[in-house]
């Protein structure tokens, strides 16, 4: 029986407003053997299915808070394992990991990954968020999301860069989206050829 190779995983991290979703879309357009796992999509799927986990996640999401690790990690790893069996070359992680516990979970799960940090200044990210507000998102909620990033995700990004400097890359989030997508795929192809 032919074994499906483990997909190469690209974790795209950035401040809210950094353009992760748009760049993820561009990557999918450029590489038909890529798929994206988006934290908010997994949460919304659970909410729409009306599961008890979905109702719990809805409470956190509606308050603009991160879903606790003990709920999001198993959901993400289950989705990753499922998608890994589908034969994709790349899995793009959008919104995961956001905490040290989540980073440790993908490491312990044996996920071959690189981290792409799309760097953007807090004020530029806020301007983007305010221009493209999501339904129900006001300036207070946008600022809160930036604060959550500063408290939880930024320390995880910096720790990953410190622990895994050869797996951690930075690109400018203000570069055109299609150019960022091409650069991310170039970095991934170059990195995964070496390992």
C-alpha positions in Angstrom: 0.0 0.0 0.0 1.4 3.4 -1.0 1.8 5.7 1.9 0.7 9.3 1.4 3.6 11.7 2.1 3.1 14.2 5.0 2.2 17.6 3.5 4.6 20.5 4.1 3.0 22.9 6.5 3.2 26.7 6.3 2.0 28.6 9.3 1.2 32.1 8.3 1.2 34.4 11.3 0.6 38.2 11.6 -1.3 40.8 13.4 -5.0 41.0 12.8 -5.2 43.1 9.6 -1.9 41.6 8.3 -3.6 40.0 5.3 -3.3 36.3 6.2 -6.6 35.4 4.6 -5.9 37.3 1.3 -2.4 35.8 1.0 -3.8 32.3 1.7 -6.3 32.8 -1.1 -3.4 33.8 -3.4 -1.4 30.8 -2.5 -4.3 28.5 -3.3 -4.6 30.2 -6.7 -0.9 29.6 -7.4 -0.7 26.0 -6.1 -3.6 23.6 -6.8 -2.0 21.1 -4.4 -2.3 23.4 -1.4 -5.2 23.6 1.1 -5.7 26.0 3.9 -7.0 25.3 7.4 -8.4 28.5 8.9 -9.1 28.6 12.7 -12.2 30.8 12.3 -13.6 28.4 9.6 -13.2 25.4 12.0 -14.9 27.4 14.8 -17.7 28.5 12.5 -18.3 24.9 11.3 -18.7 23.7 14.9 -21.0 26.6 15.6 -23.2 25.9 12.5 -23.4 22.2 13.4 -24.7 23.3 16.8 -22.3 21.0 18.7 -21.7 21.7 22.4 -18.2 22.6 21.5 -19.5 24.9 18.8 -21.7 26.7 21.3 -18.8 27.1 23.7 -16.6 28.4 20.9 -19.3 30.9 19.9 -19.2 32.4 23.3 -15.4 33.1 23.0 -15.6 34.2 19.4 -18.5 36.6 20.0 -16.5 38.2 22.9 -13.4 38.5 20.5 -11.4 36.1 22.7 -9.2 33.3 21.7 -10.8 29.8 22.0 -8.9 28.1 24.9 -6.2 25.8 23.8 -7.8 22.7 25.2 -10.7 23.1 22.7 -8.9 24.4 19.6 -5.8 22.2 19.6 -7.7 18.8 19.2 -10.0 20.4 16.6 -7.0 21.6 14.6 -4.9 18.5 14.9 -7.9 16.4 13.8 -8.4 18.6 10.8 -4.7 18.5 10.0 -4.6 14.7 10.2 -7.7 14.5 7.9 -6.2 16.9 5.4 -2.8 15.2 5.5 -4.4 12.0 4.2 -5.9 13.8 1.1 -2.5 14.0 -0.7 -2.0 17.8 -0.6 1.5 19.1 -1.1 1.1 22.1 1.3 -1.2 22.8 4.2 -1.5 26.5 5.0 -2.3 27.2 8.7 -4.2 30.4 9.1 -4.8 31.5 12.7 -2.9 28.5 14.2 -0.7 28.4 16.2 -1.5 31.5 18.2 -0.1 30.4 21.6 2.9 28.5 22.9 0.7 25.6 23.8 -0.5 25.4 20.2 3.0 25.7 18.8 4.1 22.8 21.1 1.1 20.8 20.0 2.1 20.9 16.3 5.7 20.2 17.2 4.7 17.2 19.4 2.3 16.0 16.6 5.4 15.8 14.3 4.1 18.4 11.8 6.9 19.5 9.4 6.3 23.2 9.3 7.8 26.6 8.7 6.5 29.9 10.2 6.0 32.9 7.9 5.6 36.0 10.0 4.0 38.8 7.9 5.3 41.8 9.7 3.1 44.9 9.9 3.2 47.9 12.3 0.3 48.0 14.8 -1.0 51.3 13.4 -1.0 50.1 9.8 -2.8 46.9 10.9 -5.4 48.9 12.8 -6.0 51.1 9.7 -6.6 48.0 7.6 -8.9 46.5 10.1 -11.0 49.7 10.4 -11.3 50.0 6.6 -12.5 46.4 6.2 -14.5 45.9 9.4 -16.2 42.6 9.7 -19.8 42.5 10.7 -20.2 43.5 14.4 -16.6 44.6 14.6 -16.1 48.2 16.0 -13.0 50.1 16.8 -13.0 48.7 20.4 -13.1 45.1 19.2 -10.4 45.8 16.6 -8.1 47.2 19.4 -8.9 44.3 21.6 -7.9 41.8 18.9 -4.6 43.7 18.6 -4.1 43.5 22.4 -4.8 39.7 22.3 -2.2 39.4 19.5 0.4 41.3 21.6 -0.3 39.2 24.7 -0.5 35.7 23.2 0.6 35.4 19.6 3.5 37.8 19.4 5.4 36.0 22.2 4.8 32.7 20.4 6.1 34.1 17.1 9.2 35.4 18.8 9.8 32.2 20.7 9.4 30.2 17.5 11.9 32.5 15.8 14.3 32.0 18.7 13.9 28.2 19.0 13.7 27.5 15.3 15.5 30.2 13.4 15.9 28.0 10.3 12.1 27.4 10.2 11.1 31.0 10.8 10.9 33.7 8.1 9.6 37.2 7.9 8.1 39.1 5.0 6.6 42.6 4.8 2.8 42.5 5.1 2.6 45.7 3.1 3.9 44.1 -0.1 1.3 43.2 -2.7 -0.6 40.0 -1.8 0.2 38.0 -4.9 4.0 38.9 -4.4 3.8 37.8 -0.8 2.1 34.5 -1.9 4.9 33.8 -4.4 7.6 34.6 -1.9 6.0 32.3 0.7 5.9 29.4 -1.8 9.5 30.1 -2.9 10.6 30.0 0.8 8.6 26.8 1.4 10.0 25.1 -1.7 13.5 26.1 -0.8 13.2 25.0 2.9 11.5 21.7 2.3 14.0 20.7 -0.4 16.7 21.0 2.2 15.0 18.8 4.9 
